[in-house]
Amino acid sequence: MKPVVRAVFAAILLAAVPVAAQFDFNRLIEGVKKGAEVAKQSQIATREFTQEEEIELGNGLTAGLLGAVKLHPDERLQRYVNRVGRWVAAQSERADLPWSFGVLDTDTVNAFAMPGGTVVVSHGLLKRLNSESELAGVLGHEIAHVLRKHQLSAIQSTAGTGIFASLGKEVAARQIGRSGRDIGGLGSAAASAGIDLVKDGFLLRPLDRGMEYEADRLGIVLAARAGYDPYGLVGALQVLASLRGDDASTSISLSTHPSAAERIAELERAVPGLLEKYAAQPQVEQRYRQAIGAK
């Protein structure tokens, strides 16, 4: 049926029914439109990030974080943490991500994983750890968050619709040649969204407890594959457990995770055999102390 004929046919139908019925019919049309829009928004919010979007979003989160906290100036320490982190990440199924690891110049006790493969730990945390195996356990935990896309799930559940709507507009603009790529300049919608998420305090919000437990389990597996004593993460958790909860330098780290005691208990319940089987693997204490400048 041609458009003009359809329009005339619709007018005849409306003229043939009472005004009240016309009102109901119009309301039905509006309801269909609204339903279609809700379905569209739902589809946008639940679709998967592409790997490029994931990486760009992580770049934006990192840029936002580094706008507030600078990297530690010790380049030797930065290289050391990168070597350990990349080796642990190489044991995963997403070894092809552009993994990057950094040390924040702060005495707070924290570690953050960004979508796409960037992980940062605080200098305050490094000073409290005792060995490379403990560092590998902490980095393995953060790497696991990236592998299982935990942050992406959290973003989708809170701000996904808006982010994906922006990404959809950007993709459409690129397709018709009105927008170039600007990943390095953080000009993409995904990178801009990442910066906005940091401003909104996203990195300080707790993940689901189940996600934290899953990251612990996978983290010790990655550390064990990399040749480290899997008890390294347990040792790091014991360090956290020994810190005072009211200490300003630790309050963020401890408040956004289950308690260290709960995490240790969950690990012992979930993977007791793995811990014992690989417990003879090295702790690498001396090299760690040299790397962080400890006496």
LUMBADREN-995539 format. One line per field, with one value per residue (C-alpha): residue number from 1; residue in one letter; chain; x, y, z. Coordinates in nm, 4 decimals. Example, Ala and Ser with C-alpha at 12.3 -4.5 7.8 and 13.67 -1.06 7.14 Angstrom:
REM residues 2
pos: (1  2);
code: (A  S);
unit: (A  A);
px: (1.2300  1.3670);
py: (-0.4500  -0.1060);
pz: (0.7800  0.7140);
***
This chain:
REM residues 295
pos: (1  2  3  4  5  6  7  8  9  10  11  12  13  14  15  16  17  18  19  20  21  22  23  24  25  26  27  28  29  30  31  32  33  34  35  36  37  38  39  40  41  42  43  44  45  46  47  48  49  50  51  52  53  54  55  56  57  58  59  60  61  62  63  64  65  66  67  68  69  70  71  72  73  74  75  76  77  78  79  80  81  82  83  84  85  86  87  88  89  90  91  92  93  94  95  96  97  98  99  100  101  102  103  104  105  106  107  108  109  110  111  112  113  114  115  116  117  118  119  120  121  122  123  124  125  126  127  128  129  130  131  132  133  134  135  136  137  138  139  140  141  142  143  144  145  146  147  148  149  150  151  152  153  154  155  156  157  158  159  160  161  162  163  164  165  166  167  168  169  170  171  172  173  174  175  176  177  178  179  180  181  182  183  184  185  186  187  188  189  190  191  192  193  194  195  196  197  198  199  200  201  202  203  204  205  206  207  208  209  210  211  212  213  214  215  216  217  218  219  220  221  222  223  224  225  226  227  228  229  230  231  232  233  234  235  236  237  238  239  240  241  242  243  244  245  246  247  248  249  250  251  252  253  254  255  256  257  258  259  260  261  262  263  264  265  266  267  268  269  270  271  272  273  274  275  276  277  278  279  280  281  282  283  284  285  286  287  288  289  290  291  292  293  294  295);
code: (M  K  P  V  V  R  A  V  F  A  A  I  L  L  A  A  V  P  V  A  A  Q  F  D  F  N  R  L  I  E  G  V  K  K  G  A  E  V  A  K  Q  S  Q  I  A  T  R  E  F  T  Q  E  E  E  I  E  L  G  N  G  L  T  A  G  L  L  G  A  V  K  L  H  P  D  E  R  L  Q  R  Y  V  N  R  V  G  R  W  V  A  A  Q  S  E  R  A  D  L  P  W  S  F  G  V  L  D  T  D  T  V  N  A  F  A  M  P  G  G  T  V  V  V  S  H  G  L  L  K  R  L  N  S  E  S  E  L  A  G  V  L  G  H  E  I  A  H  V  L  R  K  H  Q  L  S  A  I  Q  S  T  A  G  T  G  I  F  A  S  L  G  K  E  V  A  A  R  Q  I  G  R  S  G  R  D  I  G  G  L  G  S  A  A  A  S  A  G  I  D  L  V  K  D  G  F  L  L  R  P  L  D  R  G  M  E  Y  E  A  D  R  L  G  I  V  L  A  A  R  A  G  Y  D  P  Y  G  L  V  G  A  L  Q  V  L  A  S  L  R  G  D  D  A  S  T  S  I  S  L  S  T  H  P  S  A  A  E  R  I  A  E  L  E  R  A  V  P  G  L  L  E  K  Y  A  A  Q  P  Q  V  E  Q  R  Y  R  Q  A  I  G  A  K);
unit: (A  A  A  A  A  A  A  A  A  A  A  A  A  A  A  A  A  A  A  A  A  A  A  A  A  A  A  A  A  A  A  A  A  A  A  A  A  A  A  A  A  A  A  A  A  A  A  A  A  A  A  A  A  A  A  A  A  A  A  A  A  A  A  A  A  A  A  A  A  A  A  A  A  A  A  A  A  A  A  A  A  A  A  A  A  A  A  A  A  A  A  A  A  A  A  A  A  A  A  A  A  A  A  A  A  A  A  A  A  A  A  A  A  A  A  A  A  A  A  A  A  A  A  A  A  A  A  A  A  A  A  A  A  A  A  A  A  A  A  A  A  A  A  A  A  A  A  A  A  A  A  A  A  A  A  A  A  A  A  A  A  A  A  A  A  A  A  A  A  A  A  A  A  A  A  A  A  A  A  A  A  A  A  A  A  A  A  A  A  A  A  A  A  A  A  A  A  A  A  A  A  A  A  A  A  A  A  A  A  A  A  A  A  A  A  A  A  A  A  A  A  A  A  A  A  A  A  A  A  A  A  A  A  A  A  A  A  A  A  A  A  A  A  A  A  A  A  A  A  A  A  A  A  A  A  A  A  A  A  A  A  A  A  A  A  A  A  A  A  A  A  A  A  A  A  A  A  A  A  A  A  A  A  A  A  A  A  A  A  A  A  A  A  A  A);
px: (0.0000  0.1401  0.2013  -0.0691  -0.3263  -0.2333  -0.2869  -0.6302  -0.7321  -0.6328  -0.8327  -1.1435  -1.1112  -1.0782  -1.3773  -1.5909  -1.5531  -1.6669  -1.4365  -1.3819  -1.2682  -1.0404  -0.8832  -0.8237  -0.6781  -0.4364  -0.3378  -0.2722  -0.0443  0.1459  0.1730  0.3216  0.5736  0.6732  0.7019  0.9270  1.1462  1.1719  1.2631  1.5251  1.6769  1.6777  1.8531  2.1141  2.1779  2.2224  2.4338  2.7990  3.0819  3.3126  3.6757  3.7631  3.4933  3.6126  3.9709  3.8667  3.6395  3.9310  4.1526  3.9008  3.8774  4.2564  4.2808  4.0197  4.1992  4.5393  4.3844  4.3393  4.6346  4.9700  5.1929  5.4858  5.8031  6.0240  6.0469  6.2363  5.9488  5.6989  5.8903  5.9110  5.5354  5.4687  5.6912  5.5185  5.1714  5.2218  5.3677  5.0645  4.8275  5.0062  4.8708  4.5124  4.2787  4.2938  4.6696  4.6219  4.4763  4.7077  4.7928  4.9505  5.0327  5.1149  5.1928  5.0037  5.1990  4.9832  5.0068  4.6487  4.6016  4.4245  4.4241  4.2034  4.1404  4.0102  3.8231  4.0579  4.3659  4.4969  4.5669  4.7026  4.8155  4.9054  5.2553  5.0988  4.9872  5.3276  5.5015  5.2817  5.3266  5.6122  5.6916  5.6523  5.4107  5.1831  5.2062  5.1300  4.8245  4.6953  4.7568  4.6014  4.2868  4.2650  4.3434  4.0595  3.8156  3.9155  3.8933  3.5420  3.4406  3.3149  3.3506  3.1658  2.8787  2.8701  2.8727  2.5927  2.3798  2.4190  2.4862  2.4850  2.1932  2.3401  2.6860  2.5630  2.3390  2.6453  2.8460  2.5683  2.5703  2.9488  2.9410  2.6729  2.8775  3.1855  2.9914  2.8832  3.2246  3.1493  3.3743  3.7284  3.8909  4.0744  4.1664  4.5017  4.3402  4.0618  3.8071  3.5847  3.2476  3.3704  3.6780  3.4724  3.2252  3.5132  3.6317  3.2767  3.2461  3.5559  3.4085  3.0936  3.2956  3.2483  3.5896  3.5060  3.1850  3.1968  3.1544  2.9233  3.0668  3.0385  3.2570  3.5221  3.5249  3.5468  3.8392  4.0172  3.9757  4.0882  4.3666  4.5411  4.5089  4.6809  4.9542  5.0106  5.0327  5.2917  5.5031  5.4229  5.3125  4.9314  4.9334  5.0656  4.7135  4.6289  4.9359  4.8223  4.4762  4.6320  4.8208  4.4911  4.3325  4.6051  4.5402  4.3254  3.9840  3.9649  4.2982  4.2250  4.4816  4.3001  3.9336  3.8543  4.0197  3.8602  3.5152  3.4747  3.5597  3.4369  3.6503  3.9909  3.8867  3.5773  3.7827  4.0412  3.7671  3.6014  3.9322  4.0023  3.6545  3.6606  4.0127  4.1849  4.3648  4.5099  4.6642  4.8391  4.9443  5.1415  5.2458  5.6108  5.6385  5.8544  5.7559  6.0363  6.0870  6.4363  6.3758  6.0549  6.2271  6.4950  6.2363  6.0372  6.3471  6.2757  6.5630);
py: (0.0000  0.3399  0.6031  0.8398  0.5602  0.4463  0.7985  0.8315  0.4855  0.5783  0.9036  0.7163  0.4722  0.7511  0.9370  0.6224  0.5825  0.8010  1.0728  0.8801  0.5788  0.8025  0.9249  0.5686  0.4791  0.7721  0.6779  0.3232  0.4594  0.6630  0.3566  0.1568  0.4364  0.4479  0.0703  0.0712  0.3379  0.1415  -0.1707  0.0248  0.1663  -0.1808  -0.3220  -0.0439  -0.0901  -0.4652  -0.4915  -0.5891  -0.3389  -0.4006  -0.4532  -0.1143  0.0535  -0.1362  -0.0152  0.3443  0.3463  0.2205  0.4928  0.7516  0.6058  0.6058  0.9638  1.0732  0.8967  1.0381  1.3826  1.3465  1.1261  1.1308  0.8352  0.7681  0.9307  0.6198  0.4860  0.1780  0.0868  0.1451  -0.0906  -0.3551  -0.3548  -0.3616  -0.6680  -0.8576  -0.7540  -0.8342  -1.1739  -1.2606  -1.1247  -1.3351  -1.6454  -1.5418  -1.5934  -1.2203  -1.1856  -0.9825  -0.6814  -0.3769  -0.4498  -0.1644  -0.1394  0.1687  0.2843  0.5818  0.8325  0.8089  0.6465  0.5248  0.1489  0.0886  -0.0930  -0.0306  -0.2227  -0.0443  -0.2113  -0.2920  -0.3853  -0.0947  -0.1711  0.0711  0.0102  0.2663  0.3147  0.2868  -0.0673  -0.1675  -0.0478  -0.2771  -0.5921  -0.8315  -1.0187  -1.0372  -1.3257  -1.0980  -0.8342  -1.1005  -1.2052  -0.8477  -0.7867  -1.1241  -1.0196  -0.6937  -0.8686  -1.1106  -0.8185  -0.7216  -1.0800  -1.1248  -0.7686  -0.6935  -0.3153  -0.3219  -0.5079  -0.2474  0.0357  -0.1237  -0.1602  0.2066  0.4221  0.1845  0.3306  0.6792  0.5542  0.3255  0.5977  0.8224  0.5408  0.4763  0.8403  0.8317  0.5156  0.6664  0.9845  0.7850  0.5839  0.8961  1.0562  1.3335  1.2116  1.0781  0.8550  1.0225  0.7420  0.8932  1.2300  1.0714  1.2344  0.9291  0.8960  0.5923  0.7730  1.0801  0.8552  0.7020  1.0439  1.1327  0.8069  0.8959  1.2369  1.0633  0.8454  0.5183  0.3769  0.4158  0.2168  -0.1460  -0.4268  -0.7169  -0.9468  -1.2409  -1.0560  -0.9938  -1.3591  -1.4688  -1.2298  -1.3766  -1.7318  -1.6511  -1.4254  -1.7037  -1.9320  -1.6723  -1.6169  -1.9926  -2.0270  -1.7477  -1.9504  -1.7718  -1.9133  -1.8802  -1.8010  -1.4597  -1.3226  -1.4702  -1.2941  -0.9659  -1.0126  -1.0757  -0.7466  -0.5724  -0.7475  -0.6121  -0.2509  -0.0347  0.0148  0.3749  0.4670  0.7318  0.5764  0.2425  0.3280  0.3375  0.0059  -0.1773  -0.0252  -0.1250  -0.4954  -0.7766  -0.8038  -0.9688  -1.2432  -1.3232  -1.3327  -1.5672  -1.7970  -1.8033  -1.8894  -2.1718  -2.3107  -2.2737  -2.3798  -2.5581  -2.8086  -2.5465  -2.3503  -2.6576  -2.8002  -2.4917  -2.3661  -2.4572  -2.2004  -1.8972  -1.5900  -1.3782  -1.1579  -1.0179  -0.8946  -0.7296  -0.5450  -0.4219  -0.3058  -0.0957  0.0318  -0.1420  -0.2241);
pz: (0.0000  -0.1033  0.1728  0.0441  0.0242  0.3780  0.5099  0.3465  0.4699  0.8266  0.8062  0.6942  0.9826  1.2379  1.0947  1.1219  1.4988  1.7901  1.9282  2.2510  2.0551  1.8479  2.1714  2.2875  1.9490  1.9613  2.3140  2.1934  1.9214  2.1805  2.4001  2.1144  2.0494  2.4163  2.4304  2.1269  2.2850  2.6120  2.4172  2.2240  2.5433  2.7006  2.3961  2.4120  2.7841  2.7643  2.4510  2.4819  2.4697  2.1773  2.2744  2.1254  2.3359  2.6422  2.5912  2.5231  2.8276  3.0368  2.8907  3.0023  3.3527  3.3774  3.2539  3.5058  3.7893  3.6937  3.6849  4.0607  4.1618  3.9840  3.9037  4.1331  3.9909  4.0351  3.6780  3.7924  4.0244  3.7448  3.5139  3.7841  3.8543  3.4785  3.4344  3.7118  3.5995  3.2334  3.3173  3.5295  3.2621  3.0009  3.1786  3.1002  2.8074  2.7282  2.7001  2.3801  2.5633  2.5868  2.9501  3.1434  3.5144  3.7181  4.0705  4.2126  4.4198  4.7304  5.0736  5.0610  5.0270  4.6995  4.3669  4.0658  3.7440  3.4371  3.1508  2.8671  3.0680  3.2801  3.6463  3.9064  4.2629  4.5257  4.6629  5.0073  4.9283  4.7884  5.1045  5.3137  5.1061  5.1795  4.8592  4.4835  4.5255  4.7299  4.4566  4.1938  4.3968  4.4179  4.0466  3.9629  4.1502  3.9530  3.6235  3.6975  3.7205  3.3653  3.2386  3.3742  3.2738  3.6230  3.5885  3.2572  3.4237  3.7003  3.4455  3.2457  3.5580  3.6539  3.3487  3.0549  2.8599  2.8445  2.7542  2.4791  2.3388  2.3077  2.1526  1.9034  1.7937  1.7599  1.5466  1.3240  1.2826  1.1883  0.9338  0.7454  0.7732  1.0221  1.2996  1.3028  1.5618  1.8452  2.0842  2.1778  2.2438  2.4480  2.2234  2.1825  2.3517  2.5457  2.6782  2.7693  2.9504  3.1467  3.2625  3.3691  3.5633  3.7678  3.8428  3.9628  4.2021  4.0132  4.1139  4.4814  4.4612  4.5751  4.3273  4.3996  4.6674  4.4317  4.1817  4.4467  4.5482  4.1843  4.1280  4.4323  4.3036  3.9513  4.0802  4.2686  3.9660  3.7469  4.0073  4.0365  3.6575  3.6607  3.9027  4.2280  4.5596  4.5439  4.9151  4.8066  4.7795  5.1184  5.2584  5.1032  5.2530  5.5919  5.5547  5.4874  5.7848  6.0111  5.9125  6.1314  5.9764  6.0959  5.9360  5.6717  5.4393  5.4330  5.4782  5.1032  5.0251  5.3132  5.2709  4.9052  4.9525  5.1746  5.4863  5.4462  5.6886  5.4808  5.1611  5.3138  5.4443  5.1014  4.9327  5.1739  5.1128  4.7339  4.6331  4.9225  4.7023  4.4702  4.7550  4.8948  4.5576  4.4564  4.8005  4.7334  4.4529  4.5379  4.7339  4.5785  4.8828  4.8296  4.4750  4.5934  4.8766  4.6372  4.3848  4.6300  4.8108  5.1406  5.3746);
***
